[in-house]
Amino acid sequence: MRFTTKILPSRSKGLGVILLNNSKSLHALNIDMINCLQDVFQQWKVDPSLNAILIKSSSEETKRPSFCAGGDMKSIYNQGLQYHQQQQQQQQGKQQPTSSSSSAAAAAALPPPEDFFYHEYKVNYDIANFNKFVPIVSLWDGLVMGGGVGISIYGKYRIATENTILSMPECGIGFFPDVGSMWWMTRMLKERPELAKYLALTGYRMEPADLVYTSLATHYIPSNQLEDLEAALAEATTIPTDHCNLKINKETIENTFNGETVEEIFNNLKKEDNEFSRSTIKTLEKMSPTSMKITLEGLKRGAECKSMAEDLQMEYRMAKACVRPGRDFYEGIRALLVDKDLSPKWNPSTLEEVTDDMIEEYFSPIDKEWSNRHQKTEPSKL
């Protein structure tokens, strides 16, 4: 089994526990953590004594609780820049400048940035399959974003606390809500397609009441009861949803996000002209125009996918296209995590400039497709 101190698996009789232990980075997933998770699930897959799996995070060295802040996008950003620079130099017939033959070998072996997503999506698929046979319980005590959603949303039990904030904010970094989001959003929110569009395009930070209202959280338990989880589940409390933002603004969301294009959604919001619609317009105006358009198209295609594997194949194509040189992903990460000026210069900068042909590039077949050859079964329908 590949090992990292940032993933600590353990067993307690019939319970398997996975502790995310990367608190300094809010438990963001790097490639070593992804590989370790994949090996843990492969090993536990053949263990007949396993009755349930608990996924939680450590809270040491941080004042703010976090379940998992997503993938380590800054590492992917750096890897992408280095990889594309190396590819460009090789095409120009130049050698990569290095200080030693060993560093030259390391540079030559540098994997492409989409390699991370290839392995991450395998883990998402494994978890969805695993949950068919052994229930997976995730403790969403704190921030849950991106990849953190991917390792937990397919489990049977998803427990929110008063600290929980869940978001898929990828349009704001020139990416798109991935880890199977085009699959689960269009199924878990099947009766609320406008809400799925709203969450995917705006990156809205869902609070505990929102999560209970949408049933994305299966339980709500105060954080001080998590230590006695079994008893807490039996005595699981509820949380009032009458005043949650998604419920309060349900009508506006339905009246505006029923648009078939991002432009239609903007126009609907302008016509609605209330405090919520005006605030939503300001949020959307900060997002990458390309990301919003491919996300909306991804939701449409994801709803038509026959299997989760088919959806992940589509998302892998999208991810690979997003990390090509010059794409908005690099500008989004630069503005948010590198220079931290929070002022990305999107290219194209307007929705009108993003053509249908540009969008289609993100869904076109690629040389090395994502594959689920290691799996013979499909996750049960959400």
C-alpha distance (Angstrom), angle and dihedral (degrees) to the residues before:
residue distance angle dihedral
M1 . . .
R2 3.79 . .
F3 3.80 107.9 .
T4 3.79 136.9 -150.8
T5 3.79 129.7 164.5
K6 3.80 87.6 -132.4
I7 3.83 91.3 71.2
L8 3.81 115.2 48.3
P9 3.82 114.2 -174.3
S10 3.80 119.3 -171.9
R11 3.79 140.7 165.7
S12 3.80 130.9 -132.3
K13 3.79 108.5 -178.2
G14 3.81 105.5 -66.8
L15 3.80 94.3 -8.5
G16 3.79 122.8 93.1
V17 3.80 114.1 -158.3
I18 3.80 125.4 -160.7
L19 3.80 113.3 -166.8
L20 3.80 117.4 -165.0
N21 3.79 103.7 -144.6
N22 3.80 107.7 -178.5
S23 3.79 97.9 100.8
K24 3.82 96.6 151.6
S25 3.81 87.2 65.0
L26 3.82 93.9 37.3
H27 3.82 87.0 -103.7
A28 3.81 93.1 -65.1
L29 3.80 109.8 177.0
N30 3.79 119.0 -114.0
I31 3.81 125.6 -176.0
D32 3.82 93.2 -93.4
M33 3.80 90.5 55.0
I34 3.81 91.0 47.0
N35 3.81 91.7 51.1
C36 3.79 91.7 47.7
L37 3.81 91.9 50.5
Q38 3.78 90.4 50.3
D39 3.81 91.4 52.7
V40 3.81 93.3 46.1
F41 3.79 92.6 54.3
Q42 3.80 92.0 44.8
Q43 3.81 90.6 52.2
W44 3.80 95.2 45.0
K45 3.78 91.0 45.6
V46 3.81 90.7 77.4
D47 3.82 95.9 42.7
P48 3.83 109.4 105.1
S49 3.82 92.0 -171.5
L50 3.80 92.5 65.9
N51 3.81 112.3 106.0
A52 3.81 102.5 169.0
I53 3.81 143.2 -4.7
L54 3.79 125.7 -134.9
I55 3.82 119.7 -160.0
K56 3.79 115.9 -165.7
S57 3.79 140.4 144.4
S58 3.78 135.0 -121.7
S59 3.79 117.8 -113.5
E60 3.79 99.5 -157.4
E61 3.81 121.0 122.8
T62 3.79 93.5 17.7
K63 3.78 133.0 87.5
R64 3.79 92.6 -157.8
P65 3.82 119.4 63.0
S66 3.78 116.1 -125.6
F67 3.80 132.5 177.9
C68 3.81 96.6 -167.6
A69 3.80 128.7 -34.2
G70 3.82 92.7 -153.4
G71 3.77 132.4 -104.5
D72 3.79 122.2 -15.9
M73 3.80 92.8 -100.9
K74 3.79 94.9 172.3
S75 3.81 90.2 60.4
I76 3.80 90.0 49.1
Y77 3.81 88.8 49.2
N78 3.81 92.2 52.5
Q79 3.79 92.4 43.8
G80 3.79 90.7 50.3
L81 3.79 93.7 51.2
Q82 3.81 91.9 48.7
Y83 3.79 93.7 44.4
H84 3.80 95.2 49.5
Q85 3.81 91.7 44.9
Q86 3.79 89.4 51.8
Q87 3.81 91.6 48.4
Q88 3.79 91.3 49.6
Q89 3.80 92.3 50.5
Q90 3.78 91.9 48.4
Q91 3.78 90.5 51.3
Q92 3.79 89.8 51.2
G93 3.79 89.8 51.6
K94 3.78 93.8 -114.0
Q95 3.76 125.1 134.2
Q96 3.79 120.8 -122.0
P97 3.86 107.7 -106.1
T98 3.80 109.2 -119.1
S99 3.78 138.8 164.7
S100 3.80 95.4 -132.5
S101 3.78 143.4 9.0
S102 3.80 89.6 -105.4
S103 3.80 92.6 56.7
A104 3.80 88.8 47.5
A105 3.78 89.7 54.9
A106 3.79 90.2 48.4
A107 3.79 90.9 51.4
A108 3.79 91.6 49.3
A109 3.79 89.8 52.3
L110 3.79 95.0 50.0
P111 3.83 107.3 131.4
P112 3.81 121.7 -135.5
P113 3.83 116.0 -95.8
E114 3.82 93.2 -111.6
D115 3.81 88.2 63.9
F116 3.82 88.3 83.3
F117 3.79 91.8 57.5
Y118 3.79 91.8 46.9
H119 3.81 90.4 60.2
E120 3.80 95.1 36.9
Y121 3.80 92.0 55.4
K122 3.81 90.0 49.7
V123 3.80 88.8 57.5
N124 3.82 91.1 48.1
Y125 3.79 89.1 51.8
D126 3.82 92.9 46.3
I127 3.80 91.5 51.5
A128 3.80 92.5 49.3
N129 3.80 89.5 51.0
F130 3.80 93.6 44.3
N131 3.79 92.2 54.5
K132 3.81 89.6 63.5
F133 3.80 89.6 69.5
V134 3.81 106.3 22.7
P135 3.83 122.0 31.2
I136 3.79 115.2 -119.1
V137 3.80 120.0 -149.1
S138 3.82 120.0 -163.3
L139 3.79 123.8 -166.7
W140 3.79 106.5 -145.8
D141 3.79 95.2 -165.4
G142 3.79 101.6 155.8
L143 3.80 135.0 -15.7
V144 3.83 117.5 9.2
M145 3.80 115.0 -177.1
G146 3.80 139.3 155.9
G147 3.78 109.1 -40.2
G148 3.80 89.9 21.1
V149 3.79 87.9 62.6
G150 3.81 89.3 48.2
I151 3.80 95.2 57.9
S152 3.81 94.0 46.8
I153 3.81 114.0 26.5
Y154 3.82 92.9 78.0
G155 3.80 93.1 55.3
K156 3.79 122.4 103.4
Y157 3.81 95.5 -120.1
R158 3.80 125.0 39.0
I159 3.78 111.9 179.8
A160 3.79 122.0 -159.3
T161 3.79 125.5 -163.4
E162 3.79 132.8 -169.9
N163 3.83 86.5 -87.3
T164 3.80 97.4 56.3
I165 3.80 121.3 121.3
L166 3.82 116.9 168.9
S167 3.78 123.8 -170.7
M168 3.80 143.2 157.5
P169 3.84 98.7 -155.2
E170 3.80 99.0 162.6
C171 3.82 97.4 121.9
G172 3.79 85.9 67.9
I173 3.82 91.9 61.5
G174 3.79 99.0 44.0
F175 3.80 93.8 -97.5
F176 3.82 132.5 93.2
P177 3.83 136.7 -116.9
D178 3.80 101.0 -82.4
V179 3.85 137.3 158.5
G180 3.79 87.7 94.9
S181 3.80 95.5 -48.6
M182 3.79 92.0 138.3
W183 3.82 85.3 58.6
W184 3.79 103.3 42.7
M185 3.80 97.7 35.9
T186 3.79 92.7 54.6
R187 3.81 91.3 48.2
M188 3.79 107.6 34.3
L189 3.81 87.7 44.1
K190 3.80 94.9 34.0
E191 3.79 93.0 130.0
R192 3.81 90.5 47.4
P193 3.82 106.1 49.2
E194 3.80 92.4 155.9
L195 3.80 89.9 55.9
A196 3.81 90.7 50.8
K197 3.81 89.6 54.5
Y198 3.80 91.3 46.5
L199 3.81 93.8 51.6
A200 3.81 93.8 43.8
L201 3.80 96.9 47.4
T202 3.81 101.1 38.4
G203 3.81 101.0 36.1
Y204 3.81 87.5 -135.5
R205 3.81 111.8 -165.4
M206 3.79 104.4 -123.2
E207 3.79 115.5 -147.2
P208 3.83 125.0 -153.4
A209 3.81 94.3 -88.2
D210 3.82 90.5 50.3
L211 3.80 90.7 51.3
V212 3.79 93.2 49.8
Y213 3.81 91.1 44.6
T214 3.81 91.7 54.0
S215 3.84 93.1 39.0
L216 3.80 90.1 -125.1
A217 3.80 84.2 124.4
T218 3.79 111.8 53.5
H219 3.81 94.2 -164.2
Y220 3.78 140.6 18.4
I221 3.80 116.8 -146.7
P222 3.83 127.1 167.9
S223 3.79 109.5 -112.5
N224 3.80 93.0 -120.1
Q225 3.81 88.4 65.2
L226 3.80 96.9 52.7
E227 3.78 94.8 92.2
D228 3.77 89.8 66.3
L229 3.77 93.2 45.6
E230 3.78 99.6 161.0
A231 3.78 92.7 53.2
A232 3.79 91.0 41.2
L233 3.80 91.7 54.7
A234 3.77 90.3 51.0
E235 3.80 90.0 49.9
A236 3.79 95.7 35.6
T237 3.76 110.7 163.2
T238 3.75 128.1 -147.0
I239 3.76 130.1 -128.6
P240 3.82 125.1 -139.4
T241 3.80 112.5 -104.0
D242 3.81 99.1 -176.2
H243 3.79 92.1 98.6
C244 3.80 100.6 37.2
N245 3.79 113.7 126.1
L246 3.79 96.3 -123.4
K247 3.79 91.8 54.1
I248 3.80 94.1 44.1
N249 3.81 91.2 51.1
K250 3.80 96.4 37.1
E251 3.80 94.7 115.7
T252 3.79 94.8 48.9
I253 3.81 91.8 47.8
E254 3.81 91.2 50.5
N255 3.81 92.6 46.6
T256 3.79 95.0 49.3
F257 3.80 109.7 29.3
N258 3.80 91.3 53.2
G259 3.80 86.1 87.6
E260 3.80 116.1 119.3
T261 3.80 93.4 -141.7
V262 3.79 134.5 36.6
E263 3.80 88.5 -114.5
E264 3.81 90.6 55.6
I265 3.80 90.4 50.2
F266 3.82 90.5 52.7
N267 3.80 91.3 49.0
N268 3.80 91.4 48.5
L269 3.80 90.9 51.1
K270 3.80 91.4 50.6
K271 3.81 91.0 50.6
E272 3.81 91.7 48.8
D273 3.81 89.7 55.4
N274 3.79 102.7 -177.5
E275 3.79 132.0 128.4
F276 3.80 93.3 -91.1
S277 3.82 94.9 47.5
R278 3.80 92.3 47.6
S279 3.80 91.0 49.7
T280 3.80 90.6 48.4
I281 3.81 91.6 51.6
K282 3.82 89.6 54.2
T283 3.80 89.5 51.1
L284 3.80 94.3 48.9
E285 3.81 92.1 47.0
K286 3.82 88.2 64.1
M287 3.80 93.1 55.6
S288 3.78 127.8 92.8
P289 3.83 107.8 -94.1
T290 3.80 89.9 -143.8
S291 3.80 92.7 49.5
M292 3.78 92.3 51.0
K293 3.79 92.6 50.2
I294 3.81 96.1 47.3
T295 3.81 90.1 44.7
L296 3.79 92.7 54.8
E297 3.81 90.7 46.2
G298 3.81 89.6 46.9
L299 3.80 91.3 54.3
K300 3.80 90.2 52.4
R301 3.80 93.4 49.3
G302 3.80 93.7 39.9
A303 3.80 90.2 57.5
E304 3.80 88.6 57.1
C305 3.81 96.6 47.5
K306 3.80 113.2 116.8
S307 3.81 94.4 -147.9
M308 3.77 142.0 14.2
A309 3.82 88.8 -111.6
E310 3.80 89.8 58.0
D311 3.80 89.9 50.3
L312 3.81 93.1 49.4
Q313 3.80 89.7 48.9
M314 3.80 87.6 56.0
E315 3.81 93.2 45.8
Y316 3.80 91.2 49.4
R317 3.80 89.4 55.9
M318 3.80 88.4 50.2
A319 3.81 92.4 47.8
K320 3.80 93.0 49.6
A321 3.79 90.6 50.4
C322 3.82 90.9 48.6
V323 3.82 93.5 56.8
R324 3.80 96.5 48.8
P325 3.83 115.4 118.3
G326 3.78 115.4 -74.7
R327 3.80 96.1 14.2
D328 3.80 122.7 137.6
F329 3.82 92.2 -104.8
Y330 3.80 91.7 77.3
E331 3.79 93.1 47.6
G332 3.81 91.6 46.6
I333 3.80 94.1 51.6
R334 3.81 91.2 43.5
A335 3.80 91.6 54.6
L336 3.80 95.8 43.6
L337 3.81 106.2 33.7
V338 3.82 110.1 12.9
D339 3.81 111.5 38.2
K340 3.82 90.9 8.9
D341 3.79 93.2 -151.8
L342 3.83 90.3 133.7
S343 3.81 89.1 -141.4
P344 3.80 108.8 110.9
K345 3.80 117.7 -175.1
W346 3.78 102.1 -141.4
N347 3.80 119.6 -153.6
P348 2.99 112.5 -127.0
S349 3.79 89.6 30.4
T350 3.81 98.2 -163.2
L351 3.79 135.9 48.2
E352 3.79 90.9 -123.4
E353 3.80 91.1 61.4
V354 3.82 93.1 55.3
T355 3.80 102.7 89.2
D356 3.79 129.4 -161.9
D357 3.81 89.4 -110.7
M358 3.81 90.0 56.1
I359 3.79 90.9 51.4
E360 3.79 92.2 48.6
E361 3.82 90.3 58.4
Y362 3.81 88.7 69.3
F363 3.80 92.1 57.6
S364 3.80 101.2 40.1
P365 3.84 120.3 115.3
I366 3.81 115.8 -92.3
D367 3.80 133.9 -153.4
K368 3.81 97.2 -108.1
E369 3.79 107.2 36.8
W370 3.78 124.1 -163.3
S371 3.79 107.5 -99.2
N372 3.78 136.4 -162.6
R373 3.79 95.4 -163.8
H374 3.80 89.3 131.5
Q375 3.80 89.1 63.1
K376 3.79 128.4 69.0
T377 3.78 98.9 178.2
E378 3.76 134.8 60.8
P379 3.81 125.2 -131.4
S380 3.77 113.3 -104.8
K381 3.78 115.5 -98.6
L382 3.79 116.5 -83.5
